[in-house]
Amino acid sequence: MSYTIALTPGDGIGQEVVSATVPILETAADIGGFDLEMNTYEMGAAHYIETGTVMEDETLEAIRDHDAILLGGVGLPEVDNAFVAAEGHHRIRRELDLWNNLRPAYLFDESVCPLKGYGHGDIDILWFRENSEGEYIDAGGRLDRGGRTDTAIQCSVYTREGIERIARAAFDAATDRDGIVHNITKSNVLSYGAAFWDEVVEEVATEYPDVTLEKLYVDAANLSIVVQPERYDVVVGPNLFSDILTDATAGVVGGLGLAPSANLNPNEDVPGMFEPVHGTAPDIAGEGIANPLATVLSGALLFDDLGEDGAADAIRAAVEAQLQDESAPRTPDLGGDAMTDDVATDLNERLRNLN
């Protein structure tokens, strides 16, 4: 079996972490007994500065024909980030309708947890972020720009289809886990969009009698994630709330350097896009100290999506072994002084030793 992977390293540390991850994916593929064909495509802020285009139409069409996409990150301070995102990875999400943004947070070792009393596996959160609606639909506008009555309007858009499909994905996952779904909302204030969200999620819940639905308001969830993270197993939430709170779930398991994500559309024959949550970190770009593990773990999600569970499990086992080894190299975000390539080389060796 052979798979085609579109590599879009993007900007900043995206270039570094994708480069470090590729050999690890190749080793995992060897373990799984399949082949990878990887093709690199340029997109992002640096590409815009050079060419005047964030991503060519031809690039989008080319990556559409692959089995999966691995993205490093998009954005630089020199270019408006909202514009680059809209024309880059948000465009990919939109045109491929990658509506399910899966953001897992798993505690591999107590040494990376900022909270007392939590050890390996005590925090294991599978977060389903609705990825195509809400505030990110970019509906609204500006009135009297620069004038006395300068006004900005940003609209949120929710559809029954959008809510139903992300809710069902969460409930399906919960049936194979602890049988509980937490719905994060703010319907006590947002009486149209959020109330509609809750209504549809509660309707979907009736289809899953063996799964318990619990609702939390986003402000309460923000607190409980950091004082009682073991409470959560499967979480579903609207786009904006989920985008914000998954940084908190990442924080309790070691930070954004350990936070992978997947953008999926299981209903259509389109490639998933897999990316670290951390973005391009221009403040450390070029220093060679970025943590590659979030990108590596995104690669594990990529293999999950392809049905190559053996390769995905091997990657996670190697990451776990590395983080539980006090003598293993760690990048500065995890309290070490190792370089990106040091961590990746050590991880690749551990992966080979698992075979």
C-alpha positions in Angstrom: 0.0 0.0 0.0 1.2 3.5 -0.8 -0.1 6.9 0.3 0.5 10.4 -1.1 1.1 13.1 1.5 1.1 16.8 0.6 3.6 18.7 2.7 2.8 22.4 3.2 5.5 23.6 5.7 4.4 27.2 5.5 6.1 29.9 7.5 8.4 30.3 10.6 8.9 27.2 12.6 6.5 25.3 10.3 9.5 24.7 8.0 11.6 23.3 10.8 9.0 21.0 12.4 7.8 19.5 9.2 11.4 18.8 8.1 12.1 17.1 11.4 8.9 15.1 11.2 9.2 13.6 7.7 11.9 11.0 8.6 9.8 9.9 11.6 6.7 9.4 9.4 8.9 7.4 7.0 10.1 5.2 9.8 6.6 4.6 11.1 5.5 3.7 7.6 8.3 1.1 7.4 7.0 -0.3 10.7 3.4 -0.4 9.3 4.5 -2.0 6.1 3.4 0.7 3.7 5.0 3.4 1.5 4.7 7.2 1.5 5.1 9.5 -1.4 5.6 13.1 -0.2 5.3 16.2 -2.3 6.1 19.7 -1.0 3.9 22.7 -1.9 4.7 26.4 -1.0 2.0 28.5 0.6 1.8 31.1 3.3 3.0 34.6 4.2 6.6 34.2 2.9 5.1 32.9 -0.4 2.9 35.9 -0.5 5.8 38.3 0.0 7.6 36.6 -2.9 4.8 36.0 -5.3 1.8 38.2 -4.3 -0.2 35.1 -3.7 -0.7 33.1 -0.5 -1.6 29.9 -2.3 -2.1 29.4 -6.0 -5.3 27.7 -7.3 -3.1 25.0 -8.8 -1.6 24.2 -5.4 -5.1 23.7 -3.9 -6.1 21.4 -6.8 -2.8 19.5 -6.5 -3.1 18.9 -2.7 -6.7 17.9 -3.1 -5.6 14.8 -5.0 -3.4 13.5 -2.1 -4.4 11.2 0.7 -3.5 13.6 3.4 -2.0 17.1 4.0 0.6 17.9 6.7 0.8 21.6 7.4 3.5 23.3 9.5 1.8 26.7 10.1 1.0 29.9 8.2 1.7 33.5 9.1 4.5 36.1 9.6 4.4 39.5 11.3 5.1 41.3 8.1 1.7 40.3 6.5 -1.8 40.7 7.9 -2.4 37.4 9.7 -6.2 37.3 9.1 -5.6 37.7 5.3 -2.9 35.0 5.2 -5.1 32.6 7.2 -8.2 33.3 5.0 -6.2 32.6 1.8 -4.1 29.8 3.2 -5.1 27.0 5.6 -8.6 28.5 6.2 -9.2 28.3 2.5 -8.2 24.6 2.5 -10.6 24.0 5.4 -13.4 25.9 3.6 -13.0 24.4 0.1 -12.5 20.8 1.3 -15.2 21.4 3.9 -13.0 20.1 6.7 -15.6 20.6 9.4 -14.3 18.3 12.1 -11.3 19.8 13.9 -10.1 17.1 16.3 -7.8 18.3 19.1 -6.8 15.6 21.5 -4.9 16.4 24.8 -3.2 13.5 26.4 -0.8 13.5 29.4 2.2 11.3 28.5 4.1 12.0 31.7 3.8 13.9 34.9 7.0 15.7 34.3 5.4 17.9 31.6 2.2 18.6 33.6 2.1 22.0 35.4 -0.6 20.6 37.8 0.2 18.7 40.9 -1.0 15.1 41.4 -1.5 14.1 37.8 0.4 11.3 36.1 0.6 9.4 32.9 -2.9 9.0 31.3 -4.7 10.9 34.0 -5.7 13.6 31.5 -7.1 12.3 28.2 -9.4 14.7 26.4 -10.8 14.3 22.9 -12.1 17.7 21.8 -14.4 18.0 18.7 -14.3 21.6 17.5 -16.8 22.7 14.9 -14.5 24.0 12.1 -16.6 25.7 9.5 -19.2 28.0 11.1 -19.6 30.4 14.1 -17.5 33.6 14.1 -15.1 32.1 11.5 -17.6 32.3 8.7 -16.3 35.9 8.1 -19.7 37.4 7.8 -20.1 41.1 8.7 -18.5 44.4 7.7 -17.4 47.9 8.5 -19.5 51.1 8.4 -18.1 54.6 8.2 -14.5 53.3 8.4 -12.3 55.9 10.1 -15.3 58.2 10.7 -17.1 59.4 13.8 -19.5 56.5 13.7 -16.9 53.9 12.7 -18.6 50.5 13.4 -17.6 46.9 13.0 -20.0 44.0 12.7 -18.9 40.4 13.1 -21.7 37.8 12.7 -21.9 34.3 13.9 -23.5 31.7 11.7 -24.9 28.3 12.8 -26.7 25.7 10.7 -28.5 22.6 11.8 -26.3 20.5 9.5 -23.1 21.9 10.9 -24.1 21.3 14.5 -25.6 17.9 13.9 -22.5 16.5 12.1 -20.0 17.6 14.7 -22.3 16.5 17.6 -22.7 13.0 16.1 -18.9 12.7 15.6 -18.5 13.5 19.3 -21.2 11.1 20.4 -19.9 8.3 18.2 -16.4 8.7 19.8 -18.0 8.7 23.3 -19.6 5.4 22.7 -16.1 3.9 22.5 -14.7 5.8 25.4 -16.3 6.8 28.8 -19.8 7.4 27.5 -20.0 11.1 28.3 -20.0 14.2 26.2 -19.4 17.7 27.6 -21.1 20.5 25.5 -19.3 23.8 25.9 -21.7 26.7 25.3 -22.8 30.2 26.4 -26.5 30.0 25.8 -27.3 31.9 29.0 -26.2 35.0 27.2 -26.1 34.3 23.4 -29.8 33.6 23.0 -29.9 32.8 19.3 -26.8 31.1 18.0 -25.7 29.4 21.2 -29.2 28.5 22.2 -29.7 26.9 18.8 -26.5 25.0 19.2 -27.6 23.6 22.5 -31.0 22.7 21.1 -29.5 20.7 18.2 -26.9 19.0 20.4 -29.6 17.9 22.8 -31.7 16.5 19.9 -28.7 14.5 18.7 -28.1 13.2 22.3 -31.5 11.4 22.1 -30.0 9.1 19.5 -27.4 7.9 21.9 -29.2 6.7 25.1 -26.0 5.1 26.4 -24.1 8.4 26.3 -24.5 11.1 29.0 -24.6 14.7 27.9 -23.4 17.5 30.2 -23.5 21.2 29.4 -21.1 23.7 30.7 -20.9 27.4 30.1 -17.6 28.5 28.5 -16.5 30.6 31.5 -17.0 27.7 34.0 -15.3 25.3 31.6 -12.3 27.6 31.4 -11.8 27.3 35.1 -12.6 23.6 35.5 -10.2 22.6 32.7 -7.3 23.7 34.8 -8.5 22.6 38.2 -10.3 19.4 37.3 -9.1 18.3 33.9 -9.8 14.6 34.6 -13.5 15.5 34.5 -13.4 15.7 30.7 -13.3 12.9 28.2 -15.1 13.8 25.0 -15.9 17.5 24.5 -17.8 19.3 21.7 -18.0 23.0 21.2 -18.5 25.8 18.7 -15.6 27.1 16.6 -14.5 30.1 18.6 -14.9 28.7 22.1 -13.1 25.5 21.1 -10.3 27.3 19.5 -9.6 29.2 22.7 -10.2 26.4 25.3 -8.1 23.8 23.5 -5.1 26.0 24.3 -6.0 25.4 27.9 -6.3 21.7 27.4 -2.9 21.8 25.7 -1.5 23.7 28.7 -2.4 21.1 31.2 -0.6 18.3 29.3 2.6 20.1 28.5 1.9 23.0 26.3 1.3 23.8 22.6 4.5 21.9 21.8 2.5 18.7 22.5 -0.8 19.8 20.9 -1.7 18.1 17.6 -4.8 18.5 15.5 -6.7 17.0 12.6 -9.1 18.8 10.1 -11.4 16.1 8.7 -14.4 15.5 6.5 -15.2 11.8 6.9 -18.3 12.3 4.7 -16.4 13.1 1.5 -13.5 11.7 -0.4 -11.1 14.6 0.4 -7.8 14.5 2.2 -7.6 15.5 5.9 -5.2 18.3 6.9 -3.0 17.7 10.0 -1.2 20.4 11.8 0.3 21.4 15.2 -1.9 23.8 17.1 1.1 26.1 17.9 1.4 28.1 14.6 4.5 29.6 13.2 6.1 31.2 16.4 8.1 33.8 14.5 9.9 34.8 17.7 11.9 31.6 17.7 11.9 30.8 14.0 15.4 30.0 12.6 16.8 29.2 16.1 16.3 25.5 15.7 14.7 25.1 19.1 11.0 24.5 18.1 9.4 21.4 19.6 8.6 19.0 16.8 6.4 16.7 18.9 3.1 18.4 18.1 3.7 17.9 14.4 4.9 14.4 15.0 1.7 13.6 17.0 -0.3 15.3 14.2 1.4 12.7 11.9 0.0 10.0 14.2 -3.5 11.4 13.7 -2.8 11.4 9.9 -2.0 7.6 10.1 -5.2 7.1 12.2 -7.2 8.7 9.4 -5.6 6.5 6.8 -6.4 3.4 8.9 -2.8 2.7 9.6 -3.3 2.2 13.4 0.0 0.3 13.9 2.1 3.2 12.6 0.0 5.7 14.6 0.4 3.7 17.8 4.1 3.3 17.3 4.6 7.1 17.0 2.7 7.6 20.3 4.6 4.9 22.0 7.9 6.5 21.0 6.8 9.9 22.2 5.7 8.5 25.5 9.0 6.7 25.9 10.9 9.8 25.2 8.9 12.0 27.6 9.2 9.5 30.4 13.0 9.3 30.0 14.6 12.0 32.2 17.8 11.8 30.1 16.1 12.3 26.8 16.5 15.6 24.9 13.9 18.2 25.4 13.3 21.6 23.8 13.2 24.8 25.9 9.4 24.8 26.1 9.6 21.6 28.1 12.4 22.8 30.3 15.4 21.5 28.3 18.0 22.9 26.1 17.9 20.5 23.1 17.5 21.5 19.5 14.6 20.5 17.2 16.8 18.0 15.4 18.1 16.4 18.6 14.6 15.6 19.7 13.6 14.3 16.3 16.7 12.1 15.9 16.3 10.6 19.4 12.6 10.0 18.7 13.3 8.3 15.4 15.8 6.0 17.0 13.3 5.0 19.7 10.8 4.4 17.0 13.2 2.1 15.1 13.9 0.2 18.4 10.1 -0.5 18.8 10.1 -2.4 15.5 
